[in-house]
C-alpha cells in the first residue's frame, strides 16, 4: 500500500521556491527563510504568484513530486508533472467505458449512491452526537429522504434521472447544514451554496476544501494509470478533470463537509481568518490558510478501517484507494466498482 507522505503548503504569495541539492528552498525578497528535504514530500502547494525555479520544477517532475500552483482563494491554476506513465491499455478501456452509456451509468450510480449514503450518515452522526442541540425530528426526516434517494439512485434508468436524484438530495442535505454549525453562529452561517466566488465564510471553507480534495483525486487517478480528465458522470470539457470530479463526490460530505464543521465548531478557525474582496468574494487570509492546513494535515493522517479492503488507512489515502479499486474494476479484476461508504 502506498504511504501518505507530506505536503508542503506555501501560503505567502511573495515567497519564491528554488532547488538546492535535495532541498526545496523558500525565499522572500532574495533571502532564504526556510528549506525542506524533498525525500519525504509528495506534493508542494503554493498560493501565490512569485513562482518557482526551472530547476525545482524539473526535479519535482523527475522525482514524481507534485508542484501545484493555486490562487489565494484555492482555485487551481497549474501544476508541474513529469512523464505520464499511465497504462495505455487501462486508459483505452476507461475511454470505452466512458463512451458506453450503460457502463458509465453503472459506475455513476455507484458513486452517487455512496455520496448520498455518506451524506445521510453525516446527519445520523449529528443526531447521535448532538441530539440535544438540534431538531432531531427534522434531521430524521431528512435522513429518511436520503435513505430513499440512495435506493432511487441505484435504479436510475439514465444519467439525467441520476443527476436529478442527486440534485434534489443535495438540496435536502444542505437544508440542515446551518443547523450543524453549533458555534460562532454570528460569523459562520449557511443560507445556500454559492461559489465562483464564495460569498460567506462557510462557503469559502467548503470551496477551498473541495478544491484541495479534487486535487488529491487527480493525483490518485494518475498514480494508478487512469486519465483524470475523462469521467463517467461529469461531461467532457476542455480543462475539466471530469473523473476527479466524479470521484470527489464520494468524499464531499464525509471528509470535506465534516472537516469544515469540525474546524468551525472547535473554533480552530474564526472570523479574523477571512477577508472580503471588492467583488464580494470571501477568502482565507494567510493566517487563516495556516490554521486551515494545520487542521487539514491532522485530519488526513487520522486512521479509519476501509469497509471494502478491510485495512486501516489514513483519511488522506482514501482517494488513492478508491482510484486503485476503480482501476481494478476497469481492468476486469472486480465485478463492479465498490465506492467508499462510511458509517
URWOVEN-V63351 format. One record per residue. RES is the residue in one letter. PHI is phi as a letter, one per 40 degrees, with the letter a starting at -180 (NA if undefined). PSI is psi in whole degrees, 0 to 359 (* if undefined). Layout:
((RES & PHI & PSI) (RES & PHI & PSI))
This chain:
((X & NA & 134) (X & c & 145) (X & c & 149) (X & c & 113) (X & c & 184) (X & c & 151) (X & b & 132) (X & c & 125) (X & b & 126) (X & b & 106) (X & c & 320) (X & c & 125) (X & c & 348) (X & c & 5) (X & c & 135) (X & b & 139) (X & b & 136) (X & a & 177) (X & b & 136) (X & b & 100) (X & g & 243) (X & b & 28) (X & b & 145) (X & c & 128) (X & b & 131) (X & b & 123) (X & b & 155) (X & a & 130) (X & f & 38) (X & g & 359) (X & b & 136) (X & c & 131) (X & b & 356) (X & i & 160) (X & a & 148) (X & b & 130) (X & c & 142) (X & c & 344) (X & c & 336) (X & b & 26) (X & b & 136) (X & b & 345) (X & a & 140) (X & b & 124) (X & b & 124) (X & b & 133) (X & b & 75) (X & i & 194) (X & b & 9) (X & c & 326) (X & g & 192) (X & a & 154) (X & c & 151) (X & d & 326) (X & c & 318) (X & c & 318) (X & c & 319) (X & c & 319) (X & c & 317) (X & c & 318) (X & c & 319) (X & c & 320) (X & c & 2) (X & g & 26) (X & c & 126) (X & c & 128) (X & b & 110) (X & b & 133) (X & b & 123) (X & b & 155) (X & c & 172) (X & c & 333) (X & c & 14) (X & g & 12) (X & c & 134) (X & c & 133) (X & b & 303) (X & a & 166) (X & a & 154) (X & c & 130) (X & b & 153) (X & c & 203) (X & c & 131) (X & c & 125) (X & b & 24) (X & c & 148) (X & c & 116) (X & c & 326) (X & c & 321) (X & c & 316) (X & c & 322) (X & d & 318) (X & c & 322) (X & d & 315) (X & c & 323) (X & c & 317) (X & c & 318) (X & c & 324) (X & c & 344) (X & c & 112) (X & d & 320) (X & c & 315) (X & c & 319) (X & c & 320) (X & c & 320) (X & c & 316) (X & c & 315) (X & c & 322) (X & c & 321) (X & c & 317) (X & c & 312) (X & c & 325) (X & d & 318) (X & c & 320) (X & d & 313) (X & c & 323) (X & c & 313) (X & c & 321) (X & c & 318) (X & c & 318) (X & c & 341) (X & c & 318) (X & c & 318) (X & c & 321) (X & c & 326) (X & c & 318) (X & c & 317) (X & c & 315) (X & c & 333) (X & b & 36) (X & d & 329) (X & c & 347) (X & b & 359) (X & b & 169) (X & c & 93) (X & c & 327) (X & c & 317) (X & c & 315) (X & c & 323) (X & c & 322) (X & c & 316) (X & c & 321) (X & c & 318) (X & c & 321) (X & c & 315) (X & c & 324) (X & c & 317) (X & c & 323) (X & c & 326) (X & d & 315) (X & c & 320) (X & c & 320) (X & c & 323) (X & c & 339) (X & b & 14) (X & d & 138) (X & c & 341) (X & a & 171) (X & c & 324) (X & c & 318) (X & c & 319) (X & c & 317) (X & c & 323) (X & c & 317) (X & c & 315) (X & c & 318) (X & c & 317) (X & c & 319) (X & c & 321) (X & c & 321) (X & c & 318) (X & c & 315) (X & c & 312) (X & c & 345) (X & c & 341) (X & b & 13) (X & c & 321) (X & c & 327) (X & c & 338) (X & c & 353) (X & c & 110) (X & b & 347) (X & b & 161) (X & f & 43) (X & c & 335) (X & c & 329) (X & b & 338) (X & b & 109) (X & a & 157) (X & b & 117) (X & b & 314) (X & a & 159) (X & c & 121) (X & b & 148) (X & a & 168) (X & f & 55) (X & b & 164) (X & c & 140) (X & b & 5) (X & a & 171) (X & c & 316) (X & c & 315) (X & c & 328) (X & c & 317) (X & c & 318) (X & c & 312) (X & c & 318) (X & c & 315) (X & c & 318) (X & c & 320) (X & c & 316) (X & c & 318) (X & c & 325) (X & c & 322) (X & c & 319) (X & c & 320) (X & c & 321) (X & d & 311) (X & c & 319) (X & c & 316) (X & c & 316) (X & c & 325) (X & c & 336) (X & b & 4) (X & g & 7) (X & c & 158) (X & c & 113) (X & c & 351) (X & c & 354) (X & b & 105) (X & b & 189) (X & b & 323) (X & b & 312) (X & c & 132) (X & c & 159) (X & c & 137) (X & a & 136) (X & d & 126) (X & g & 352) (X & c & 128) (X & c & 74) (X & c & 318) (X & c & 325) (X & c & 321) (X & c & 326) (X & c & 309) (X & c & 322) (X & c & 341) (X & d & 325) (X & c & 336) (X & b & 352) (X & d & 306) (X & c & 313) (X & c & 328) (X & b & 304) (X & c & 305) (X & c & 316) (X & c & 324) (X & c & 314) (X & c & 315) (X & c & 322) (X & c & 313) (X & c & 335) (X & c & 309) (X & c & 334) (X & c & 5) (X & f & 36) (X & c & 349) (X & a & 148) (X & a & 181) (X & c & 332) (X & c & 350) (X & c & 8) (X & b & 153) (X & b & 151) (X & b & 125) (X & c & 172) (X & c & 327) (X & c & 6) (X & g & 351) (X & c & 138) (X & b & 127) (X & b & 161) (X & c & 143) (X & c & 174) (X & d & 317) (X & c & 321) (X & c & 318) (X & c & 323) (X & c & 315) (X & c & 319) (X & c & 308) (X & c & 328) (X & c & 315) (X & c & 323) (X & c & 317) (X & c & 320) (X & c & 317) (X & c & 316) (X & c & 332) (X & c & 350) (X & c & 150) (X & b & 154) (X & a & 162) (X & c & 119) (X & c & 129) (X & c & 338) (X & c & 308) (X & c & 347) (X & f & 42) (X & b & 154) (X & c & 130) (X & b & 164) (X & c & 151) (X & d & 325) (X & c & 345) (X & c & 354) (X & d & 313) (X & d & 321) (X & c & 315) (X & c & 316) (X & c & 324) (X & c & 319) (X & c & 317) (X & c & 322) (X & c & 318) (X & c & 320) (X & c & 322) (X & c & 314) (X & c & 326) (X & c & 344) (X & g & 9) (X & c & 342) (X & b & 151) (X & c & 332) (X & a & 166) (X & c & 120) (X & c & 103) (X & c & 166) (X & c & 121) (X & b & 115) (X & b & 144) (X & a & *))
